[in-house]
Amino acid sequence: MALHVALIQPQIPPNTGNIARLCAATDTPLHLIEPLGFSIDAREVRRAGLDYWDDVDLWVHPDWFAFRDAISRERCLYFSANATRDYREAPFRANSVLVFGSETDGMPARILEKHPEQCFRIPMEGTVRSLNLANAVSIVLYEARDRVAPIG
């Protein structure tokens, strides 16, 4: 199975570290799209990822255009609190790339506008506007894994 996770301009080191640990635990390549709000050598990122960074298939793209050149748009599924479709409706495939916006700016509006059929949200009750990025990636990645290659 070759699911991938991509983070657009992540800003919070512990989130990225936790997502890296998740990717190591699930053998999922991780794409970081610069500019980042930190150095991946930063102590906070390393600490959050513990000793698993060597186990992460890490790709760092200098900008959105470099990412787009490396990854076909047809493979991308975008996840945002501003999308309207439920993430459980996403057409996960073995080569899907699960793309998430930054913690501060979310998914860029241009992506939501250009690809509404590929944008999904995690439903939330009450007044909560969004989930922690690492939690959102975990929810979506395990749903995708279960649908692409059922676990257990």
N, C-alpha and C positions, 0 to 999 in steps of 0.2 A: 504494500500500500504506500502511496506516495503523496499523502496530504502534505500541504505546506502551510505555515503561518507567516503572515507579513504584517509588520507594524509600520505605519506611516508616522515618521518623526516622533517617536516616543520621547517623553520628557522626564519620567520619574524612574530613577535607577532601580529601586526595589521591584517595581512592576516588571521591568524588562528582565531582571534577574530571575524572578519567579516564573515568567513565561519561558525563559531559557531552560529552567529546570523541568518544566512541564514538557517542553519539546524533547529534552534528553530522555525523559521517562517514557515518551511515546514514540521515539525515533522519528520525530517530525522536523524537517528542515525549518529554520527560522530565518526570515528575511527582515533586515532592519533598513529602513529607507531614511537616509539622511536629509536634512541635518538632524542630529540627535541632540537632546537636551543635556547630554552628559557624555563622558568618554566611556567606552565599553571596558576600559581598563580601570575605571573608578572602583574604589573599594566597596561602595554600596552595591554596585551591580554584581561584582564578584561574590560578595558575601551572600546576597540573595540567591545567587545561582549555586552557591556552595562550591563543591568540587566538580560540578558537572559540565562546566564550560567546554572541556575537551571532548565531551560526548555530544555536543551540539553541532549539527551541520549548519554552520552560520554563514549567511550571505549578507554582505553589507553593500548597499547600492548608494551611490553618491547623491541621487535625487530620484524623483518620481519617474522621469523619462528613462533613466537607466534601468529601473525596475521594469517598466513597461517593455523595454527592448529585450529584457531577459525572460519575461514571463508573458505568455499569451493572455490577452484580455478575456478570452473565452473560458479560461481556467479560473478566473477570479470571482469570488463571492465576497461581497462587502457587508460588514456588520456595523450598524450604527443605531444609536437610540433615536435618531431622526428618520429612520426608514419606516415603512408602513407594514411590510410583510413579515410574518412570524418566521423566526429562524428555522422552525421545524418544517417549513415549506421549502427550504433551500434544496436545490438539486445537487446534493453532494455526490461527487464522483471520486474515484481513486486518485486523480491528479488535481483535485481542487486546491486552490490557494485561498485561504481564509484571511481576508484583509481587514485590518482594524485601524481606525484613526488614532490620533494622539489623545492623551488624557486631558489636555487643556483645550484643544480645538476640535476634537472629534473627527469624523470623516469629512474631508473637504466637500463643500457644496457641489462643486463641479462634477464629482463622481456620483453623488446622489442624483443629480439632474441628468447626467449622460447615461447612467446605467440603472434606472429604477427597478428594472426586472431582475437585477442581480443584487439588490440591496435588501437586507433583512435586519430585524431587531429582535432582542430578547424581551418578551413582555414583562412588565413590572406593574405591581399594584400600588395604589396610593400616590403620594407626591414625589416619590423617588424618580429623579430624572435620568440617572444612569448608574451603571454598576462599575466597580473597580475593573480596570482593564484586564488584569490577570484573571479575575474571576470570570469575566465575559469570555475570554479566550478559552478558559477551561471548559465552560459550559458548551460552547460551540464545537470545540475540537473533539470532545468525547461524544457528542451527538453525531458528528460527522464520522468518526471512527466506528461507532456502533452501526451506522447505516451502510458504510462502505464495506466493512469487514466486521460483522458482529463479534463483540468481545465475549469470550467465555462460552 
